[in-house]
Amino acid sequence: MIKEECAALKIGYNELQNKKDKSKFIAYIKQYQSYLWISGFTSLKSFEYTKLAMRTIRRSDMKLKILLLGHPTHWYAMSKFLSNRGLNASYASTGAYWLSSALTMCDKVNLYGFWPFSTDQNGKPLNYHYYENSAPLVEKIIKVHRFDQEFSIIIDLHMKGIIQLHVDKCKC
């Protein structure tokens, strides 16, 4: 659980404080029936949230084939990968991290849902995080993640045929 994922547990699931919060969390992650990858070693706080999430999953009726835990240096390697491609940010966004991780493991990568702007193509406000109900402050986006630089890297990867970027509404 990277910084954003830790915040998701804090904001979206009330730090798994009670049975209702834990049930809501388990109901959400049940969509990942086979494998769940938690990469929660970027800080002591993220490690604590990782342990909390793992304990909640283990005590639930959820049956995963495999629960994967990322190596502690993996986040830093992926950050360096992005930095070498022009990202100059406090830290990479979760989306950029998972994209760079997918590139190391998958032959074909399709990217959905990465849009670096505060509104969609129709001018509708977008949330900063999937677990929040309010739109972000543009200054926060620029100071923390540099979505503009991440998107430039993604466009470059798309133009080179390394990934397939999808920016329209998913037709799934």
N, C-alpha and C positions, 0 to 999 in steps of 0.2 A: 504494500500500500504506500504509494508515494505520497508526498505532501497533500495533494488534492484528494487522494483516496482517504487519507487520515481525516481531512476536513469533512469528507462525506460521512464517515462514521460519527464524527462529532455533531455535524449539523443535521444530516439526513436521518440518522439513527440514534440521536441523543446519547452517543458514546455507549450504546448497548446497555443502558442503565437498568432497564427492567424487562420483564417478559414480553411486553408488547413491542418494545424496540427490537429485541432479539428476533421475535417472530417476523416483524416487518423486514429485517435484514435477511433472514433465511429465505423468506418468500421471494425476495428480489434475486438472490444469487442462485436459486433453484433452477433458473434458466440455463445455468452452466452445469449441465447434468454430468458431464464426464470429467473435465479438467478445470481447475481454477489455479491461476498463477498469481501469487501474492509476492510483491517485491518490496518488502517493508524494512529495508535496512539502511535508509538514507540518513536517519537520525535516531536518537534514543526514543523520541516521542513516537516516530513511525513504527519503531520496533515494538513499543508497548501496545499500539493499536493493532499491529499484526498479531501479537499474542492473544489479544482480546478477541479478534475476529476468528482466529484458529480455534480458540477454546469454545466460542459460540457455535461454530460449525461442528466441532467434534461432539458437542453435547446435544446436537439436534438430531432429527431423524433423516437428515439429508445424507444421501449416499453419493460420494464422489468417487470416480475411478482413481484419480490422482489429485492431490493438493501439492502444487509445485511452489517452492520457495526460491526466490531469486538469490543469487550470490551477492554478498555485501558490496563487492566492487563493480557489480554490473551497472548500476546507475551511473557511476562515474565514467565507465567505459562508453556508455551510450551518450553521455553528455559531451565527452571528448569527440566522439564521432560527429555530433551535430556542430560542435564548436569548430572543428576542422572544415566544415562545409559552410561556415559563415555566421553561425548563431552566436550572438554576443548578448547574452541575457543573464540575469541572476541565476536562473535555472530553467531547464527545458520544461515545457508543458507535459502533462501526462500523455496527451496524444502524440507529441513528438517522440517521447520516450518509447511508447509502445510501438510506434511506427518503426523506429530504428531497431527495436528488438525484433519485430517481425521480419525486417530485412535480413537479419542474421540467421533466421530459422526457416524461412519460407521461400519456395521457388517463385510463387506468384503472390503479390500483395495488392489487394483492392482496398482503398481508403475511403470510408464514408464518414460524414459528420464533422470533418475538420473544416471550419470556416472561420477565418481570423477577424471577422468584422462584427460590430455590435448589432447589426441588423442583417436579415437574410436578403436574398435578391429582390424581394417584394417590399422591403422597408420595414418588415416586422421585427421588433426588438428580440434579441436572442439573449438567453441567460449566459452568464459567465461560466457557471458550473451546471452540470445536469441535475444536481440535487438542490439547487437554489431556485427560488421563484422570482428573483429580481434581476433586472439587466445589470451588467457591470458598469463600473466607471471606466471610461476609456483610458484614463491615466494609469489605472491599476494594471490594465492589460499591457500597456507599453512598458511600464517600469518593471514588472515581474517577469513576463514571459517573452516579449517581443514576438508576438504572433505574426507580425509582418515578415520578419526574417524567417521564421519557421515555414510560413506559407511559400516564400520564395524558394526555399530548399525543396519543399514538396512539389511545387510547380516544375522545378528543374528535374527532379526525379521522374515526374510524370512525362515531361517532354522527352526525356532520354529513354522512356519505355521501361523504366525500372519498376514503377508502380503504376496502378491505374487509379486515378483520382476521380471520385464521383461527388459532384457538388449539388446535383439536383435531389429532390425528394426521393427517398428510397422507394422502389416499386415492389418491395418484398411482400 
